[in-house]
Amino acid sequence: MTSYGKGRRVGGERLEYDQLELPEGEGGDLSDAAFNREKQRWPLGHLARILGVERRLLESIPELPKLPLSLDEAAPASAWDVLFRQASRTSPVPRRSLP
Amino acid sequence: MASTAHGGYLFRLERLSASRLTALAKEALVLEREQIPGSSILVSLVHPARIVRLAYRARFTERSNRARWYLTHHALARLLSSDLSSAVHVYALDPEELEEVTSYGKGRRVGGERLEYDQLELPEGEGGDLRSTSMRWIRRNWRK
């Protein structure tokens, strides 16, 4: 943008978009929203939709409790039963077809 | 935001005994030419969707291989999908580089997709302003 007054240049400024650094804070929030929208279109986002869960739930899988079943010995059926009991207390999510 | 690389097998919970699961997990390792002694299979339940996630805990899935091992080792998904009525999905998520999902049904590959973040084309609009800096944008956001 360049400004003129009484026939003379009185000011102006120029911004080249590829030199733009998005600020943290409000600008950062905007890019977070764009990032999260974009991720829904990536492979894990598509899988989350098929499974009926949010993508962020799949991203945070390492934080879930884990039941280890050793492959060196007989599997402890009791621990496995606990897992099934846990699951039976939840409502099933409707199935969706693969894209 | 998760920044840990991880991978594994995902499927809807169905009647499957612990002994059958461990038998299939061992059979898959034989097919993959990996060692069974000292290996475990980790089972997690993704609430409330009744989704089971399996991952191997073994020397071959340590550190940098937590996600990438699952890019090329799909035998357990193939075997499980023959036993189960619904699809089994193998996923690998490496926030530094890529994510990939491959789906199996009735013992056969039925779909899949892979995204390498440095190949990403950001859309027009808000993200379009950042097209030339997509990797920097991704890395900054993953690390939040």
Contacts between the chains, C-beta under 8 A, distances in Angstrom:
chain1	res1	chain2	res2	distance
A	17	B	129	6.0
A	18	B	132	5.5
A	20	B	129	6.6
A	22	B	130	7.4
A	30	B	126	6.4
A	31	B	126	7.5
A	31	B	130	7.2
A	31	B	137	6.7
A	31	B	141	6.9
A	32	B	141	6.5
A	32	B	144	7.4
A	33	B	126	7.7
A	34	B	125	7.8
A	34	B	126	4.3
A	34	B	127	4.7
A	34	B	130	7.9
A	35	B	127	7.9
A	35	B	137	7.0
A	35	B	138	7.5
A	35	B	141	4.4
A	38	B	122	6.9
A	38	B	123	7.1
A	38	B	127	5.9
A	42	B	99	6.0
A	42	B	115	5.1
A	43	B	91	7.6
A	43	B	99	5.2
A	43	B	100	6.1
A	43	B	101	4.3
A	43	B	112	7.9
A	43	B	113	4.5
A	43	B	114	6.5
A	43	B	115	5.5
A	44	B	91	6.4
A	44	B	93	6.1
A	44	B	99	5.1
A	44	B	101	6.5
A	46	B	101	7.1
A	46	B	113	6.9
A	47	B	10	7.2
A	47	B	89	5.8
A	47	B	91	6.4
A	47	B	101	4.8
A	50	B	89	7.8
A	51	B	10	6.8
A	51	B	12	7.7
A	51	B	46	7.8
A	51	B	49	6.1
A	51	B	51	5.4
A	51	B	89	7.8
A	52	B	49	5.5
A	53	B	46	6.3
A	53	B	49	4.8
A	53	B	51	6.6
A	56	B	2	7.9
A	57	B	46	6.2
A	57	B	49	7.9
A	58	B	10	7.7
A	58	B	46	7.6
A	58	B	91	7.3
A	58	B	93	7.8
A	59	B	1	7.5
A	59	B	2	4.2
A	59	B	93	6.9
A	60	B	2	5.3
A	61	B	6	6.1
A	61	B	8	7.3
A	61	B	44	6.5
A	61	B	46	7.0
A	61	B	53	5.5
A	62	B	2	7.1
A	62	B	4	5.2
A	62	B	6	5.0
A	63	B	2	7.8
A	64	B	44	4.2
A	64	B	45	7.3
A	64	B	46	6.8
A	64	B	53	7.3
A	65	B	44	6.6
A	65	B	45	7.9
A	66	B	42	4.3
A	66	B	43	6.8
A	66	B	44	5.2
A	67	B	42	7.1
A	67	B	43	4.4
A	67	B	44	7.3
A	68	B	40	4.6
A	68	B	41	7.5
A	68	B	42	5.5
A	68	B	43	7.8
A	68	B	57	6.4
A	69	B	18	6.4
A	69	B	21	6.9
A	69	B	22	5.5
A	69	B	25	7.6
A	69	B	40	6.1
A	69	B	41	4.9
A	69	B	42	7.8
A	69	B	43	6.3
A	70	B	39	8.0
A	70	B	40	5.0
A	71	B	22	5.9
A	71	B	25	5.9
A	71	B	26	5.3
A	71	B	29	7.3
A	71	B	36	5.3
A	71	B	39	4.8
A	71	B	40	6.1
A	71	B	41	6.5
A	72	B	36	7.4
A	72	B	37	6.0
A	72	B	38	7.1
A	72	B	39	7.7
A	74	B	19	7.1
A	74	B	22	8.0
A	75	B	18	3.7
A	75	B	19	5.2
A	75	B	21	6.9
A	75	B	22	4.4
A	76	B	18	6.8
A	77	B	17	7.1
A	77	B	18	5.0
A	77	B	19	7.1
A	79	B	18	7.4
A	80	B	17	7.2
A	80	B	18	3.6
A	80	B	21	7.6
A	80	B	43	7.7
A	83	B	43	6.4
A	83	B	45	5.8
A	83	B	52	8.0
A	84	B	13	7.4
A	86	B	45	5.9
A	86	B	47	7.8
A	87	B	13	5.0
A	87	B	45	5.9
A	87	B	50	5.0
A	90	B	47	6.1
A	90	B	48	4.0
A	90	B	49	7.6
A	90	B	50	5.9
A	91	B	48	6.5
A	92	B	49	8.0
A	92	B	50	5.8
A	93	B	48	7.5
A	93	B	49	4.5
A	93	B	50	7.0
A	95	B	12	7.7
A	95	B	86	7.4
A	98	B	87	7.0
A	98	B	103	6.2
A	98	B	110	6.7
A	98	B	111	5.1
A	99	B	111	7.7
